[in-house]
Amino acid sequence: MSKRSEIKYSPKILQAVNFATQVHRGKPRKGKPDIPYLTHPLTVGIYLAKAGANEDIIVAGILHDTIEDCEPYGSVTKEFIAKMFGKEVAEMVNDVTEQDKSLSWPERKQRALEHIPDMSHASLMVKAADQLHNMTDQIEDFKKDGDKMFKNFNASKEDQLDRYDKLIPAIEKAWPANPLLPDLISAFNKIKSLWV
């Protein structure tokens, strides 16, 4: 009999869901005007729970875009997250947050890539779950819309492939035992088979 992952639930997780709901209210998922953005951080939290992550990692997954995507920008900070959810959660959220939104897409992604070796295992789990859901969404979008889906993004298909081609090995090198790594590699292989 296989061991089942149990979705964890706690008041702290509920608090994170409520906070993320406020921050992301009214925002749609990129290229999907009828799908609330909130589905993304909640799915990241579910991936983390199913992978056996602890409460703080799940909370960080649910909150991972709250600093980056808050309006007005700067109204949610690492310090604010630390006060509400603890220092460990704030560190993880900050680790996966793009620090300078004024930079171009390639510059932001390059800085994020360079930061991976400095991330904790907990932060790397959040990073992997975030990327896994992004790639899973892109696989489904591509099956439905083909190359037309790329008009919804700030980077071309080639640039995104190049980014994933650097990102996945960097995550693997930083922590080969990351429990989400097999799914991440599988999703990237699927993307390559579809896009190339």
Salt bridges, closest charged atoms under 4 A:
ASP56 OD1 - LYS12 NZ 2.59
ASP65 OD2 - HIS40 NE2 3.89
ASP65 OD2 - HIS64 NE2 3.19
GLU68 OE2 - LYS101 NZ 3.92
ASP69 OD1 - LYS101 NZ 3.86
GLU91 OE2 - LYS78 NZ 2.98
ASP95 OD1 - HIS115 NE2 2.73
GLU98 OE1 - ARG108 NH1 2.61
GLU98 OE2 - LYS109 NZ 2.62
ASP130 OD1 - HIS40 NE2 2.78
ASP130 OD1 - HIS64 NE2 3.25
ASP137 OD2 - ARG29 NE 2.87
ASP137 OD2 - LYS32 NZ 3.37
ASP137 OD1 - HIS133 NE2 3.73
GLU140 OE2 - LYS143 NZ 3.84
ASP141 OD1 - LYS32 NZ 3.18
ASP145 OD2 - LYS144 NZ 3.32
ASP147 OD1 - LYS157 NZ 3.07
ASP162 OD2 - LYS166 NZ 3.14
